[in-house]
């Protein structure tokens, strides 16, 4: 989602404030270090870069760091924060500014929300490819009853969406025939149901569902209809067709 001008202005102001704080901190640190030096003190020997990086005084110079107050005979050394720690602290500020600008101002980074949307889109494409590849593999000749709970649940949802108006919410029948007894007009096997749902019965008002449902969906709703056998719902329509044992 694109940021508004006001949002970009506020974020830029925050980053600018962070840069100012970083610069002021560096300046104050340098000023305090300069003030802490005694002008009458003898010049210190030149330290190596590693000793400067560590910021530690040799043991023989610890007496110069002892603070005036003591507690129960315990003296405290006035050791400043080591330079390496301050460098690390400054680097986190710089990293935060760069990270914020890259991910949240210019939105070039793959932040968590964008990554989630990308993965969801990829999963949806994979699902569509799977459906196109395997959905049409089911036909009137090889269709079988599915018994998995998730498949029957999906079949129930398809039935509730598309079949209730004619066959009733419990399969008791209405405009269409009763689906819970042993009598069928066009056959009561899984292959018969698959064929009837796919091609419909135009002369009796039942549309062909092959343009609305894919073969896998038809297989699931047909399997669900077979689970209604013998449920004997109240108000069931009288038997029609021939008994199928």
N, C-alpha and C positions, 0 to 999 in steps of 0.2 A: 504494500500500500504506500503510495507516494506521500511524502511529508509535506505539510503546508509551509508557507514562507515563515510564519511565526514559529513553528516547531524547529525549523532549520536555524532560525535566528537565535532561539534559546539555547539549542545544543552548541552552536558556535560560540555563544557567550560563555557557556560552561567550560568549553575547551580553552578558550582564551584566558579565562580566570585561572585554570589549572596551570597554563604556561607561565602566567605572571607569578603565581605562588611558587613555582619551581625556581624561577629566576631570583625572586626576592629571598627565598630560602638559601640559595647558593651565595648570594651577596651577604646576607646576615652571617652565614657560617664563616665566610672569609673575614668579615669585619670583626667578629668575636675572637677569631683566632689571632688576628693582628693585635687586638686590644689586650689579649691575655699574655702577650709577650712583654717581658720586662726590658725596657730600652737600655738599662744599665747592666743587664746580664751579659756575660761573655757569649760570643758567637758560638753557636752549637756546631759540632762537626757535621759535615755533609753526610746525609743518610742515603743508602741505596734506595732504588725504586721499590724494592720489595719491603724494606723496612717502613717506607712511607706508606705503602699500601696497607700494611698491617696496622700501622699507627700505634705500635707498642713501644714503650720505653725500655731500655736495658735495665736490668735489676739494680745496677749500681747507681742509677738515676732516680730510683723510686723515692728517695728522701725528698727530692724536689717536688714530688706530687702529693706529699702528705698534707691533708687539710688541717686547719688549726684545732678543730674540736675533736674530742675523743669520747668514747663511751665505754666505761669499765675497762679502760686501758687499751681499748681497740681503736686503732687509727684507721682513717679512711683515705684512700687515694683518690685524687681528682683526675680520673682517667676520662678523657672525652670519648665520644662515640667513635669507634674505629672507622677510618676512611672507607674500608671495603664495605662496611655496612651501609654507610651513607651512599656509596655508589649504587649499591643494590636498591636502596630506597628510591633514589632518583630514577633508576632504570624502570622501576614499577610505574612511576608517574608517566614517564615517556611512553611506556608500553600501553598504559591505560588510554592515553590520548590517541595514540595511533589505532588501537583496537576500536575505540568508540567511533572515531572518524570513519574507519574502513567498514565496520559492520552496521553502524546505526545512522550515520549521516549520508554516506554515499551508497549504502546498501549493496555493496559489491560482495560482501562476505556471505557465506552460507550459514546464517544464523539458525537456531533450533527450529523456529517456526517455518522458515523457508525449506529447511531440510525435511521436515515432516510433510509439508505439502508436496515436495518433490517425490518422496517415497510413496505417498498415497496415490499420486498420479501414475507412478510406475506400476504400482500394484493393480490399479484399475485397468491399465493397458494389458497387463499380464492376464488378468481375469477375462477381459474381453477376448484376448487371443485364445485362451483356453476354451471359452464357450464356443467360439467360432470353429475351433478345431474338433471338439468332441461332442458338442450338442447335437450335431446332425448325424452322429454315428448311431443314434437310436432310431429305429424305424418299426414298422408294424410287424416285421418278421422276427426281430431279435429282442423286442422289448420284454422285460421281466419285471416282476413286482419288486419294488425297493422297500426295505424294512428298517432302514436306519432312521432313528428318531428325528434327526435334523432334516432328512429328506421328507418325511411325513409331515413335519411341522411346516416346511415350505409348501408342501402340497395343500395343507389345510389353509394356509394364507391365500394361496391362489384360488382355492375353492371359495373362500369367504369374499374375495374381491370380485370374482367373475361368475360364480355359479349359484349363489344364494337366491338371486332374484327369481330364478325359474325352478330350482330344486329344493328351496328351503334351507334354513340355517343348519338343520340337522339331517338333511338329505331326505326329509319326509315327502318331498314333492310339492308341486304347486301347478304352475303352468306346465312344467316338465314332469316326467314320471318320478315315482318313488325310487330312491336309490338304496333303500335299506332292506328290501325284501329279496326273494330269490327269483323274482320275475323280471325278465329283460326283453326289451323289444328288439334290440340290435346285438344281442350277445352280452354275456356278463363276464367274460374272461379279460385278462389284462390287455391282450391284443385287440379284442373287440372294442374295449373302452378307448384304447389308444386311437384306433381308427375312427371311432365315432367322434371323439373330441377333436381330432385333427381335421377331418373333412366336414364335420357337422352333419345336420339333417335339415337341409334348407326347406324341404316341403313341410316340415313340422315346426319351423321357426327357430331351429338351433343353428347358430352360425358356425362356420369353420374357424377354429382357433389357431390354425397353423400360421397365420400372419401376425398373431398377437403373442402366442407362446412358442418357445422353442421346444424341440422334441424332449429335452430333459425335463422341462417344466410340465409338459403333458404327461410324461411317465410318472412324475411325482404326484400330480393331482389325481391321476387314474388310480395309483396305488393307495392314496388316501381314501378315495371313494370306496374301494374294496374293504377298508377297515370299518365302514359304516354298516356292513352286512349284519343283520340280526340285532341291531340296536333298538328296534321297535320304538321310535320316537312318538310322542303324542301327536294326534292329528295326521297320521300318515295317510297318504293317498292310496286308493285301492290298487291292487296289483294290475299290471299291464304287461302284455307280451307272454312269453313262454317261461316256464320254470327252468332254471339252470341249476343242476345239482353239482 
